Amino acid sequence: MCEKHYTRHRRTGTTDKISRVKPGALTNAYGYKLAHSPDHPLRRVSSRVYEHRIVYHAHHGDGPFNCHWCSCVVTWDDMHVDHLNDCTDDNRPDNLVASCPRCNQKRGIPKMTKTHQLKSARRYTAHGMTMCLSEWSRHLNLSRTAIEFRLDAGWRLEDVFSPRKGRSGPPSRRVKQAEEASGLAG
C-alpha cells in the first residue's frame, strides 16, 4: 500500500475514502443555516448551500428577479436573498425576498451601527442613561470633539454629559432654531 492508503486504513479501518461532510443543517457565525446539497444548482465550491437560497430557489426558480426594494433586475450571480423580519434562521418563503447588493447593504447599516454602539467600550452612564459618545453628541447637540475635550480635561461625568453652559462658543442647533422661531413669531 502507498502511504496515503496505509494511513487511511489505520485511521478508518478501510482504504475507501469516507466523506467527512455530515448531512443536515449547519449554522455559520452570523446565524445563517447551511444545508448539505452537493447537487444543487446554486452550489459553488463547497457542497453546502445557504438554506434561505435553497428555499427561495425552490419557490421562485432561476430568475431573473426584481429587487424587492428598488425594483432593479437581479440574477442569482449578483443578488442577495433578504430576510424581511431580519431573523436569519426564519427561512419561510414569505419571509424571503430578492435584493440587489446595494439595497441589502443599506438595510444592514442601521443594524451594524446599533451593534457597534452596543459593543463600544466607550459607553458612559450619566443622568440615568447609558450611551456611546456619538449618541451623547446627538442627544446634547454638542460635537463629539467637545465631549472628548471635557473627558480629557477631567470633568465629572455628570458635567461632561450635560448641555452647553455659558454663552461662549457657537450656539447649539436647538438654541439657533429657538431664536429663529421666536424672531419669526415676534
Buried (B, 14 or more C-beta within 10 A) or exposed (E): EEEEEEEBEEEEEEEEEEEEEEEEEBEEEEEBBBBBBEEBEBBEEEBBBBBBBBBBBEEBEEBEBBBBBEEBEBEBEEBBBBBBEEEBEEBEEEBBBBBBEEBBEEBBEEEEEEEEBEEBEEBBEBEEEEBBBBBBBEEBBBEEEBBBEBBEEEBEEEEBBBEBEEEEEEEBEEBEEEEEEEEEEE
